[in-house]
């Protein structure tokens, strides 16, 4: 009886191992096309050929973000290196989409996990979205956490200071309050702000 139980456990473990191996092989084989497309896209970005990289993006990506903003997002993220995560971290391709992960290494050596959504368009895999963890559900385009450039920070500061100065001059802060973030407005009602 004891040998029978041990034999059944060994057979079950071998069966599970065989299934896992088959699934791993299936994922590796079925994601090669989309992985090659992502690899080419990443190479173009690293070589700073944004026009060609933009050409490998899906039409939905292209309609939601232009080359200039894609380049700006890439530059503001301080990308030093992009690396596709090994195929074991891919998901099975569906008929029209596939998800992959990659790592962005910034100039400080920090690794940021990226989610890459692929879409099948005209029998070719195209990049639909590339985003960090917090922005992965924003939609098509390239979205990373970025620190505004010095020029953008100056514009934001100048705008805020001039709005505040106008409020002081007119003794009316409604316009200035309206230009603040929604989160601030929810946390601090206008009556309290005044």
Buried (B, 14 or more C-beta within 10 A) or exposed (E): EEEEEEEEEEEEEEEEEEEEEEEEEEBBEBBEBBBEBBBBBBEBBBEEEBEEBBEBBBEBBBEBBEBEEBBBBBEBBBBEEBEBBEBEEBEEBEEEBBBBBBBBBBEEEEEBEBBBBBBBBEEEBBBBBBBBEEBBEEBBBBBBBBEEEEEEEEEEEEEEEEBEEEBEEEEEBEEBBEEBEEEEBEEEEEEEEE
